[in-house]
Amino acid sequence: MLNKLNMCDYGERFEKILGLWLELKSDKKFPIWKDFDVKNAAYGIGFLNAITVINEGEDFEYRVFGTNIVDAYSVELTRKRVSEVAPLERSQKSMNFYRSVVKTGEPQCVFQDVSDINALKPLFGEEERCWLRLVLPFSTDGETVDRLLGYGEPILLEQFGRSVQEKGVNLQGIYPVATDGK
């Protein structure tokens, strides 16, 4: 069963970053990385990751790791490979997620329950939250996904309901979000 969700349900920054990607993509196969100007995404800069695809998805390198994400997780990953992230389970989840974006060439997002991460509470409040992770494919040559733009932000669990936690979401068609409600 597919539940249609409106992308603006996840907040203004989510809507803007996805809208910027769609604008850059236009009628091209993939948006071109050099066309992305961080000034056009200043509203979300602390929540963004610039990721280089290594050997068609064998590994990935965080070229820039957003400062708000660093603050939330107390880990700096700029210039580190995803394979170096500990624990191994976390790096494997991220690698699989990124590989899916490289393979499909489509933006994807996932929601992870982070209500039990106490470090987030001083930053974002006491309400139960999930971490919204959006990954957008980019290309340097227009043909191959070799760059990714990641966006991550904690949102209130009640904004979308608990049933979507830990499920991948493929942003299909003209990008209202579709979720598999099984």
Residue pairs with C-beta under 8 A, 6 or more apart in sequence:
1 180
1 181
1 182
2 178
2 179
2 180
2 181
3 178
3 179
3 181
4 176
4 177
4 178
5 160
5 176
5 177
5 178
5 179
6 176
6 177
7 14
7 15
7 18
7 171
7 175
7 176
7 177
8 14
8 15
9 159
9 160
9 177
10 132
10 155
10 159
10 160
10 177
11 132
11 153
11 155
11 159
12 43
13 43
13 44
13 47
13 151
13 153
14 132
14 134
14 151
14 153
16 41
16 43
16 44
17 41
17 44
17 48
17 134
17 136
17 149
17 151
18 107
18 134
18 136
18 171
18 175
20 36
20 40
20 41
21 31
21 107
21 136
21 149
22 175
24 31
24 32
24 35
24 36
25 31
28 142
29 105
29 139
29 142
29 143
30 105
30 137
30 138
30 139
30 142
30 143
30 144
30 145
31 136
31 137
31 138
31 139
32 138
32 139
32 140
32 142
33 138
33 139
33 140
33 146
33 147
34 140
36 138
36 149
38 45
38 48
41 48
44 151
44 153
45 66
45 67
46 66
46 67
46 68
46 69
47 66
47 68
47 69
47 151
47 152
47 153
48 64
48 66
48 149
48 150
48 151
49 62
49 64
49 65
49 66
49 69
49 148
49 149
49 150
49 151
49 152
50 62
50 63
50 64
50 147
50 148
50 149
50 150
51 60
51 61
51 62
51 63
51 82
51 98
51 135
51 147
51 148
51 149
51 150
52 60
52 61
52 63
52 146
52 147
52 148
53 60
53 98
53 102
53 145
53 146
53 147
53 148
54 60
54 61
54 81
56 102
56 144
57 95
57 98
57 99
57 102
57 103
59 81
59 82
59 83
59 95
60 81
60 82
60 94
60 95
60 98
60 148
61 79
61 80
61 81
61 82
62 77
62 78
62 79
62 80
62 81
62 82
63 78
63 79
64 78
65 76
65 77
65 78
65 80
66 152
68 123
68 153
69 152
70 76
70 77
71 123
72 117
72 119
72 120
72 123
72 124
72 131
72 154
73 117
73 119
74 119
77 85
82 91
82 94
82 95
82 98
83 91
83 95
84 91
85 91
85 94
97 108
97 110
97 133
97 135
97 168
98 135
98 148
100 108
100 168
101 107
101 108
101 135
101 136
101 137
101 145
101 148
102 137
102 145
102 148
104 170
105 137
105 145
106 137
106 170
106 171
106 172
107 134
107 135
107 136
107 137
107 171
107 175
108 134
108 135
108 168
108 169
108 170
108 171
109 132
109 133
109 134
109 135
109 168
109 169
109 171
109 177
110 133
110 166
110 167
110 168
110 169
111 130
111 131
111 132
111 133
111 160
111 164
111 165
111 166
111 167
111 169
112 130
112 131
112 133
112 165
112 166
113 128
113 130
113 157
113 162
113 165
113 166
114 120
114 129
114 130
114 131
114 154
115 128
115 129
115 130
115 157
120 129
120 154
124 154
127 156
127 157
127 158
128 156
128 157
128 158
129 154
129 155
129 156
129 157
130 154
130 155
130 156
130 157
130 160
130 165
131 152
131 153
131 154
131 155
132 151
132 152
132 153
132 154
132 155
133 150
133 151
133 152
134 150
134 151
134 152
135 148
135 149
135 150
135 151
136 148
136 149
136 150
136 151
137 145
137 147
137 148
138 145
138 146
138 147
138 148
138 149
139 145
139 146
139 147
140 146
140 147
157 165
163 181
164 179
167 179
167 180
169 177
169 178
169 179
170 178
171 177
171 178
172 178
